[in-house]
């Protein structure tokens, strides 16, 4: 009965598309993109795109540089996740323990937790793994900005949280590394392009919605779902499971902030499973007047509020415009951190002769005050007055004054002789912000708190706002004890930003990968760990099948608090 109902629903969906007399999608003349117009069924179009892209029937496919970039983002996400698990952080630990109670045979719906050979239900492995990836808030970021297309600069955030979805599907279906890499590129492409055309944060919705839609599309495509089944799954995600930014509000943030992507992805995978089992979800969800898109951005006629342009060939993929964090910090603080490094490199005397970590030791630094000027939404999110007094790690890593003060403390401890003459890349490595910088001891460290008290954080107004999200417009001005003023000038593209061409990105990232990898598996095994994730595109099925499961995580004796 369910099968007959499903067939009828799929037929109805096809008939509906014909009534609109519009193609589900069409190839652009340059043969690099597909365009899903606002008067088409975009949910069904995303499904067709995902299936055809993964089977290689849309053009020539991504250039080698795209595969290399997604490999770096994937490695970044894994070392973030493994180190968070190893340090027994709360949400990943709770979700891993929960997943252990849902064992699954090795079927299309089974997957591995990081560092475990035991198969559990896919959605449970994915919620635990994605939560671990996101726990430090240190993996990649999308800004939702595409200057090449009018109206594609909505500026929605998003992060490279969703790769465990692809590995779970590839493990179940026996796909190799190239298929895995294509799946990751597809997830980043769908969520990245949605971020360009619809700003969820404007309506107080959480940015993970775009990632959940992408996860449903790509997981379904990899598992062999029909386009109509994927459309049903996307419809269920949007109709049943919309998270609000309430999870990111409040004086002190909770586990929900870091686990939001994971929980939304869990329900996305569950929606795919239900759709493949015969459940019929809402169709044509982007044109549904009662769904979030047209509800918050009403349109005339039977259209969605945007067109969606998805790349399938060449190098102009969304992942190529995404931003790397070079340590643990909120991405919107990157401009201030670059500005701080620029000022200290030019004037190392500001940090003094080096200072003990003992707060009772006399201070040798010469800093009287610091002014940071930034754009909205950075000022509203990481400049929230509540963030001047963070009590939790989740609040500290969203506090501009804390992040900058912690990096500055490391510079003061080094002293002017160890900063003078050091290049930009080396200073990013030497002042690396690690998980321990967000421990309880660090959050309430008296030296860090004294530096926080010296900071004034201001909104730069239109001059700054107009330059975001093209860049991260930020300036930092340090006044010394003699009232001399030292300014960074406006920083637009800090190291790690996709449009930064000055920094040696791979060298700085290698430092990050090793620092976090050592926390996960120990210094003696970190090179072997990183080798597992190199040349993702060239991995065999056997390599992919053991990519997450065959890792010996070295758990810390005590949880990081």
C-alpha positions as semicolon CSV with decimal commas, in nm:
position;residue;x (nm);y (nm);z (nm)
1;X;0,000;0,000;0,000
2;X;0,280;0,241;0,094
3;X;0,461;0,157;-0,229
4;X;0,153;0,237;-0,439
5;X;0,101;0,562;-0,252
6;X;0,461;0,659;-0,311
7;X;0,439;0,588;-0,685
8;X;0,129;0,803;-0,711
9;X;0,293;1,087;-0,517
10;X;0,600;1,076;-0,740
11;X;0,377;1,081;-1,048
12;X;0,184;1,375;-0,907
13;X;0,514;1,557;-0,851
14;X;0,619;1,503;-1,211
15;X;0,282;1,621;-1,338
16;X;0,309;1,929;-1,120
17;X;0,644;2,019;-1,273
18;X;0,496;1,988;-1,622
19;X;0,209;2,221;-1,529
20;X;0,459;2,497;-1,458
21;X;0,600;2,447;-1,809
22;X;0,948;2,496;-1,672
23;X;1,250;2,268;-1,680
24;X;1,353;2,134;-1,342
25;X;1,688;2,293;-1,417
26;X;1,878;2,404;-1,722
27;X;2,245;2,417;-1,816
28;X;2,386;2,766;-1,848
29;X;2,563;2,851;-2,172
30;X;2,907;2,826;-2,013
31;X;2,830;2,465;-1,919
32;X;2,973;2,516;-1,570
33;X;2,652;2,567;-1,374
34;X;2,289;2,470;-1,350
35;X;2,029;2,734;-1,276
36;X;1,721;2,656;-1,070
37;X;1,487;2,944;-1,142
38;X;1,241;3,084;-0,888
39;X;0,947;2,959;-1,095
40;X;1,070;2,598;-1,086
41;X;1,049;2,323;-0,825
42;X;1,389;2,394;-0,667
43;X;1,371;2,110;-0,418
44;X;1,333;1,864;-0,702
45;X;1,599;2,052;-0,895
46;X;1,848;2,019;-0,608
47;X;1,775;1,646;-0,603
48;X;1,842;1,610;-0,976
49;X;2,160;1,819;-0,943
50;X;2,294;1,604;-0,658
51;X;2,226;1,278;-0,840
52;X;2,369;1,391;-1,174
53;X;2,672;1,565;-1,022
54;X;2,766;1,255;-0,823
55;X;2,726;1,026;-1,123
56;X;2,941;1,260;-1,332
57;X;2,684;1,340;-1,598
58;X;2,703;1,720;-1,565
59;X;2,998;1,854;-1,762
60;X;3,363;1,778;-1,688
61;X;3,346;1,795;-1,310
62;X;3,555;1,993;-1,060
63;X;3,913;2,100;-1,130
64;X;4,193;1,948;-0,925
65;X;4,220;2,262;-0,710
66;X;3,863;2,205;-0,588
67;X;3,942;1,850;-0,479
68;X;4,249;1,979;-0,294
69;X;4,051;2,250;-0,118
70;X;3,777;2,018;0,004
71;X;4,046;1,773;0,121
72;X;4,195;2,048;0,340
73;X;3,854;2,142;0,480
74;X;3,779;1,775;0,548
75;X;4,109;1,721;0,731
76;X;4,044;2,039;0,928
77;X;3,704;1,911;1,034
78;X;3,834;1,569;1,136
79;X;4,120;1,692;1,356
80;X;3,875;1,935;1,519
81;X;3,634;1,649;1,588
82;X;3,889;1,395;1,708
83;X;4,053;1,639;1,949
84;X;3,714;1,739;2,092
85;X;3,632;1,372;2,153
86;X;3,974;1,302;2,303
87;X;3,932;1,589;2,547
88;X;3,596;1,447;2,654
89;X;3,393;1,756;2,570
90;X;3,038;1,725;2,686
91;X;2,804;1,725;2,385
92;X;3,012;1,487;2,167
93;X;3,051;1,253;2,463
94;X;2,678;1,250;2,540
95;X;2,588;1,192;2,175
96;X;2,850;0,918;2,130
97;X;2,717;0,734;2,434
98;X;2,365;0,771;2,296
99;X;2,472;0,634;1,956
100;X;2,625;0,325;2,115
101;X;2,272;0,224;2,213
102;X;2,163;0,209;1,847
103;X;2,371;-0,071;1,692
104;X;2,306;-0,149;1,327
105;X;2,409;-0,432;1,099
106;X;2,635;-0,334;0,814
107;X;2,359;-0,227;0,580
108;X;2,287;0,090;0,388
109;X;2,176;0,249;0,714
110;X;2,484;0,176;0,926
111;X;2,787;0,400;0,995
112;X;3,088;0,432;1,225
113;X;3,156;0,675;1,504
114;X;3,499;0,841;1,499
115;X;3,747;0,589;1,639
116;X;3,500;0,300;1,661
117;X;3,465;-0,012;1,447
118;X;3,114;-0,070;1,578
119;X;2,835;0,005;1,330
120;X;2,546;0,215;1,460
121;X;2,244;0,366;1,291
122;X;2,363;0,625;1,040
123;X;2,178;0,922;1,188
124;X;2,323;0,844;1,532
125;X;2,680;0,817;1,405
126;X;2,632;1,136;1,208
127;X;2,486;1,341;1,494
128;X;2,776;1,238;1,719
129;X;3,046;1,293;1,455
130;X;2,910;1,627;1,335
131;X;2,878;1,750;1,694
132;X;3,243;1,662;1,752
133;X;3,351;1,838;1,434
134;X;3,170;2,155;1,539
135;X;3,250;2,150;1,912
136;X;3,555;2,380;1,898
137;X;3,386;2,617;1,650
138;X;3,715;2,605;1,461
139;X;3,638;2,450;1,123
140;X;3,562;2,624;0,792
141;X;3,317;2,908;0,735
142;X;3,111;3,028;0,439
143;X;3,012;3,394;0,409
144;X;2,735;3,366;0,149
145;X;2,887;3,627;-0,081
146;X;2,909;3,593;-0,460
147;X;2,995;3,921;-0,630
148;X;2,962;3,761;-0,975
149;X;2,583;3,726;-0,951
150;X;2,335;4,001;-0,870
151;X;2,131;3,922;-0,560
152;X;2,369;3,649;-0,445
153;X;2,522;3,837;-0,153
154;X;2,281;3,748;0,129
155;X;2,574;3,691;0,364
156;X;2,449;3,388;0,555
157;X;2,701;3,203;0,771
158;X;2,764;2,832;0,755
159;X;3,038;2,586;0,839
160;X;3,202;2,275;0,697
161;X;3,030;2,051;0,950
162;X;2,861;1,797;0,727
163;X;3,132;1,570;0,583
164;X;3,043;1,276;0,815
165;X;2,719;1,251;0,614
166;X;2,921;1,165;0,304
167;X;3,155;0,918;0,472
168;X;2,858;0,736;0,629
169;X;2,692;0,697;0,289
170;X;3,013;0,599;0,109
171;X;3,097;0,340;0,373
172;X;2,752;0,187;0,340
173;X;2,751;0,183;-0,041
174;X;3,114;0,089;-0,107
175;X;3,220;0,412;-0,277
176;X;3,580;0,523;-0,320
177;X;3,757;0,846;-0,232
178;X;3,668;1,029;-0,550
179;X;3,298;0,971;-0,487
180;X;3,346;1,084;-0,126
181;X;3,523;1,401;-0,238
182;X;3,246;1,475;-0,490
183;X;2,986;1,426;-0,217
184;X;3,166;1,676;0,007
185;X;3,195;1,927;-0,276
186;X;2,822;1,884;-0,347
187;X;2,720;1,943;0,016
188;X;2,934;2,257;0,031
189;X;2,798;2,372;-0,305
190;X;2,431;2,338;-0,213
191;X;2,457;2,491;0,133
192;X;2,705;2,756;0,014
193;X;2,483;2,875;-0,269
194;X;2,175;2,877;-0,046
195;X;2,375;3,097;0,192
196;X;2,424;3,344;-0,094
197;X;2,054;3,387;-0,165
198;X;1,872;3,351;0,167
199;X;1,988;3,498;0,497
200;X;1,845;3,283;0,774
201;X;1,996;3,495;1,052
202;X;1,797;3,797;0,931
203;X;1,484;3,615;1,045
204;X;1,643;3,472;1,363
205;X;1,667;3,124;1,209
206;X;1,982;2,919;1,259
207;X;2,227;2,889;0,972
208;X;2,234;2,509;0,989
209;X;1,911;2,483;0,788
210;X;2,106;2,518;0,463
211;X;2,342;2,240;0,567
212;X;2,055;2,012;0,660
213;X;1,896;2,059;0,318
214;X;2,228;1,985;0,149
215;X;2,281;1,679;0,370
216;X;1,942;1,536;0,279
217;X;2,008;1,587;-0,091
218;X;2,358;1,437;-0,100
219;X;2,294;1,150;0,143
220;X;1,986;1,055;-0,056
221;X;2,172;1,078;-0,386
222;X;2,457;0,860;-0,259
223;X;2,218;0,598;-0,122
224;X;2,028;0,575;-0,451
225;X;1,712;0,765;-0,359
226;X;1,498;0,891;-0,646
227;X;1,474;1,266;-0,709
228;X;1,119;1,259;-0,575
229;X;1,226;1,084;-0,255
230;X;1,497;1,345;-0,200
231;X;1,237;1,616;-0,259
232;X;1,017;1,457;0,009
233;X;1,312;1,451;0,250
234;X;1,399;1,816;0,188
235;X;1,032;1,904;0,237
236;X;1,027;1,724;0,572
237;X;1,344;1,901;0,689
238;X;1,203;2,244;0,611
239;X;0,847;2,177;0,726
240;X;0,920;1,986;1,048
241;X;1,264;2,082;1,177
242;X;1,354;2,451;1,165
243;X;1,591;2,564;1,444
244;X;1,582;2,922;1,572
245;X;1,879;3,129;1,678
246;X;1,749;3,100;2,033
247;X;2,019;2,836;2,069
248;X;2,279;3,114;2,023
249;X;2,113;3,373;2,247
250;X;2,148;3,430;2,619
251;X;2,414;3,549;2,859
252;X;2,599;3,217;2,856
253;X;2,577;2,977;2,560
254;X;2,515;2,605;2,598
255;X;2,587;2,278;2,419
256;X;2,304;2,357;2,178
257;X;2,517;2,616;2,001
258;X;2,784;2,368;1,901
259;X;2,548;2,078;1,837
260;X;2,295;2,263;1,623
261;X;2,436;2,142;1,290
262;X;2,454;1,787;1,424
263;X;2,095;1,776;1,544
264;X;1,961;1,925;1,220
265;X;2,167;1,677;1,020
266;X;2,037;1,389;1,229
267;X;1,680;1,472;1,130
268;X;1,783;1,526;0,768
269;X;1,920;1,171;0,750
270;X;1,613;1,037;0,926
271;X;1,397;1,220;0,671
272;X;1,584;1,053;0,384
273;X;1,535;0,711;0,540
274;X;1,164;0,777;0,584
275;X;1,125;0,905;0,229
276;X;1,305;0,599;0,091
277;X;1,072;0,386;0,301
278;X;0,764;0,543;0,143
279;X;0,687;0,847;0,359
280;X;0,555;1,138;0,150
281;X;0,678;1,479;0,259
282;X;0,579;1,827;0,142
283;X;0,665;1,891;-0,222
284;X;0,809;2,201;-0,386
285;X;0,900;2,340;-0,044
286;X;1,081;2,651;-0,170
287;X;0,757;2,776;-0,333
288;X;0,537;2,675;-0,041
289;X;0,377;2,993;0,093
290;X;0,373;2,860;0,448
291;X;0,738;2,747;0,452
292;X;1,017;2,974;0,576
293;X;1,136;3,103;0,239
294;X;0,818;3,268;0,110
295;X;0,681;3,331;0,459
296;X;0,974;3,556;0,546
297;X;1,028;3,685;0,191
298;X;0,683;3,697;0,026
299;X;0,671;3,684;-0,352
300;X;0,406;3,748;-0,613
301;X;0,283;3,454;-0,810
302;X;0,402;3,099;-0,775
303;X;0,774;3,167;-0,728
304;X;1,041;3,129;-0,463
305;X;1,233;3,442;-0,348
306;X;1,552;3,354;-0,538
307;X;1,718;3,164;-0,815
308;X;1,983;2,910;-0,725
309;X;2,299;2,865;-0,933
310;X;2,492;2,543;-0,867
311;X;2,836;2,480;-1,016
312;X;2,917;2,138;-1,158
313;X;3,243;2,191;-1,350
314;X;3,559;2,400;-1,334
315;X;3,684;2,577;-1,022
316;X;3,412;2,828;-0,934
317;X;3,263;2,613;-0,657
318;X;3,135;2,755;-0,329
319;X;3,402;2,568;-0,133
320;X;3,670;2,777;-0,304
321;X;3,532;3,089;-0,134
322;X;3,518;2,945;0,218
323;X;3,734;3,065;0,505
324;X;3,977;2,865;0,721
325;X;4,018;2,937;1,088
326;X;4,385;2,906;1,188
327;X;4,311;2,821;1,548
328;X;4,016;2,825;1,785
329;X;3,825;3,151;1,747
330;X;3,497;3,283;1,610
331;X;3,547;3,359;1,240
332;X;3,431;3,718;1,281
333;X;3,726;3,791;1,508
334;X;3,979;3,697;1,237
335;X;4,018;4,054;1,116
336;X;4,098;4,175;1,469
337;X;4,347;3,891;1,520
338;X;4,521;3,975;1,193
339;X;4,523;4,341;1,292
340;X;4,678;4,254;1,628
341;X;4,951;4,050;1,459
342;X;5,019;4,333;1,213
343;X;5,057;4,591;1,493
344;X;5,278;4,366;1,707
345;X;5,504;4,277;1,415
346;X;5,555;4,648;1,344
347;X;5,590;4,744;1,713
348;X;5,708;4,442;1,918
349;X;5,812;4,675;2,201
350;X;5,445;4,692;2,300
351;X;5,457;4,346;2,457
352;X;5,759;4,417;2,676
353;X;6,033;4,177;2,776
354;X;5,820;3,870;2,834
355;X;5,593;3,793;3,125
356;X;5,542;3,494;3,346
357;X;5,207;3,321;3,344
358;X;5,193;3,408;3,713
359;X;4,941;3,689;3,746
360;X;5,134;3,822;4,047
361;X;5,446;3,887;3,836
362;X;5,500;4,253;3,745
363;X;5,373;4,344;3,399
364;X;5,627;4,450;3,140
365;X;5,393;4,523;2,851
366;X;5,332;4,881;2,749
367;X;4,967;4,859;2,646
368;X;4,731;5,113;2,797
369;X;4,419;5,058;2,588
370;X;4,288;4,882;2,277
371;X;4,007;4,988;2,046
372;X;3,856;4,741;1,801
373;X;3,623;4,869;1,529
374;X;3,412;4,620;1,338
375;X;3,101;4,564;1,126
376;X;2,756;4,425;1,187
377;X;2,675;4,143;1,248
378;X;3,011;4,086;1,418
379;X;2,953;4,372;1,661
380;X;2,613;4,237;1,762
381;X;2,719;3,874;1,793
382;X;3,069;3,871;1,941
383;X;3,042;4,223;2,082
384;X;2,726;4,150;2,280
385;X;2,780;4,309;2,626
386;X;2,713;3,968;2,784
387;X;3,021;3,837;2,603
388;X;3,244;4,074;2,802
389;X;3,210;3,833;3,093
390;X;3,207;3,481;2,947
391;X;3,167;3,191;3,189
392;X;3,147;2,902;2,942
393;X;3,369;2,790;2,657
394;X;3,082;2,840;2,414
395;X;3,051;3,204;2,525
396;X;3,426;3,267;2,540
397;X;3,477;3,156;2,179
398;X;3,207;3,409;2,080
399;X;3,362;3,696;2,275
400;X;3,577;3,938;2,075
401;X;3,737;4,084;2,387
402;X;3,827;3,740;2,524
403;X;3,966;3,604;2,196
404;X;4,188;3,906;2,130
405;X;4,303;3,921;2,494
406;X;4,399;3,555;2,495
407;X;4,609;3,590;2,181
408;X;4,766;3,906;2,320
409;X;4,852;3,727;2,643
410;X;5,049;3,469;2,443
411;X;5,237;3,751;2,268
412;X;5,319;3,917;2,601
413;X;5,450;3,586;2,736
414;X;5,676;3,551;2,431
415;X;5,818;3,902;2,469
416;X;5,946;4,150;2,213
417;X;6,268;3,963;2,130
418;X;6,072;3,656;2,012
419;X;5,832;3,865;1,805
420;X;6,074;4,109;1,643
421;X;6,155;4,002;1,289
422;X;5,912;3,709;1,289
423;X;5,702;3,682;0,974
424;X;5,323;3,678;0,961
425;X;5,288;3,303;0,907
426;X;5,518;3,214;1,195
427;X;5,343;3,450;1,432
428;X;5,006;3,293;1,350
429;X;5,162;2,959;1,440
430;X;5,337;3,086;1,755
431;X;5,024;3,254;1,888
432;X;4,795;2,959;1,810
433;X;4,474;2,954;2,014
434;X;4,423;2,598;2,137
435;X;4,141;2,424;2,326
436;X;4,315;2,491;2,657
437;X;4,272;2,863;2,589
438;X;3,899;2,814;2,648
439;X;3,924;2,604;2,963
440;X;3,775;2,725;3,290
441;X;4,121;2,828;3,410
442;X;4,180;3,029;3,094
443;X;3,837;3,193;3,096
444;X;3,892;3,326;3,449
445;X;4,267;3,387;3,416
446;X;4,343;3,723;3,587
447;X;4,596;3,835;3,324
448;X;4,352;3,765;3,042
449;X;4,074;3,943;3,232
450;X;4,296;4,248;3,290
451;X;4,363;4,271;2,916
452;X;3,990;4,235;2,843
453;X;3,927;4,540;3,062
454;X;4,155;4,746;2,837
455;X;3,946;4,680;2,524
456;X;3,678;4,904;2,379
457;X;3,475;4,747;2,097
458;X;3,292;4,978;1,857
459;X;3,065;4,944;1,555
460;X;3,225;5,109;1,252
461;X;2,897;5,200;1,087
462;X;2,832;5,215;0,715
463;X;3,199;5,234;0,616
464;X;3,255;4,891;0,769
465;X;2,913;4,736;0,709
466;X;2,931;4,797;0,334
467;X;3,251;4,595;0,308
468;X;3,102;4,281;0,465
469;X;3,062;3,997;0,364
470;X;3,313;4,061;0,086
471;X;3,574;4,077;0,362
472;X;3,600;4,096;0,740
473;X;3,648;4,473;0,781
474;X;3,811;4,534;1,116
475;X;4,068;4,772;1,261
476;X;4,254;4,765;1,587
477;X;4,420;5,064;1,756
478;X;4,659;5,017;2,048
479;X;4,755;5,308;2,272
480;X;5,068;5,264;2,484
481;X;5,143;5,397;2,831
482;X;5,301;5,709;2,675
483;X;4,978;5,773;2,482
484;X;5,138;5,686;2,149
485;X;4,887;5,535;1,906
486;X;4,952;5,233;1,681
487;X;4,691;5,132;1,423
488;X;4,649;4,827;1,201
489;X;4,440;5,017;0,950
490;X;4,136;4,836;0,811
491;X;4,191;4,465;0,767
492;X;3,972;4,310;0,498
493;X;4,117;3,969;0,419
494;X;4,299;3,817;0,718
495;X;4,508;3,501;0,689
496;X;4,270;3,210;0,634
497;X;4,025;3,417;0,427
498;X;3,965;3,285;0,076
499;X;4,076;3,617;-0,074
500;X;4,396;3,643;0,129
501;X;4,693;3,586;-0,102
502;X;4,976;3,685;0,134
503;X;4,975;3,407;0,394
504;X;5,116;3,057;0,340
505;X;4,782;2,892;0,416
506;X;4,888;2,529;0,397
507;X;5,187;2,585;0,627
508;X;4,974;2,757;0,892
509;X;4,705;2,490;0,859
510;X;4,964;2,215;0,898
511;X;5,049;2,364;1,237
512;X;4,682;2,360;1,334
513;X;4,631;2,004;1,212
514;X;4,931;1,882;1,410
515;X;4,844;2,068;1,728
516;X;4,491;1,931;1,733
517;X;4,595;1,591;1,598
518;X;4,841;1,549;1,884
519;X;4,561;1,602;2,132
520;X;4,367;1,324;1,959
521;X;4,624;1,050;1,899
522;X;4,949;1,163;2,060
523;X;5,253;1,330;1,903
524;X;5,406;1,002;1,788
525;X;5,099;0,911;1,579
526;X;4,997;1,248;1,438
527;X;5,183;1,209;1,107
528;X;5,013;0,876;1,045
529;X;4,678;1,033;1,125
530;X;4,727;1,317;0,879
531;X;4,848;1,076;0,610
532;X;4,513;0,894;0,634
533;X;4,337;1,205;0,508
534;X;4,576;1,311;0,233
535;X;4,489;1,237;-0,131
536;X;4,121;1,185;-0,048
537;X;4,034;1,170;-0,417
538;X;4,271;0,875;-0,467
539;X;4,146;0,663;-0,178
540;X;4,011;0,314;-0,245
541;X;3,683;0,191;-0,101
542;X;3,881;0,006;0,166
543;X;4,054;0,331;0,263
544;X;3,721;0,515;0,285
545;X;3,561;0,228;0,475
546;X;3,821;0,261;0,752
547;X;3,873;0,637;0,733
548;X;3,686;0,719;1,055
549;X;3,671;0,384;1,231
550;X;4,041;0,287;1,242
551;X;4,169;0,568;1,462
552;X;4,307;0,504;1,810
553;X;4,186;0,804;2,007
554;X;4,389;0,882;2,322
555;X;4,132;1,005;2,571
556;X;4,237;1,268;2,824
557;X;4,228;1,171;3,189
558;X;3,989;1,456;3,262
559;X;3,735;1,641;3,053
560;X;3,818;1,991;2,937
561;X;3,615;2,238;3,138
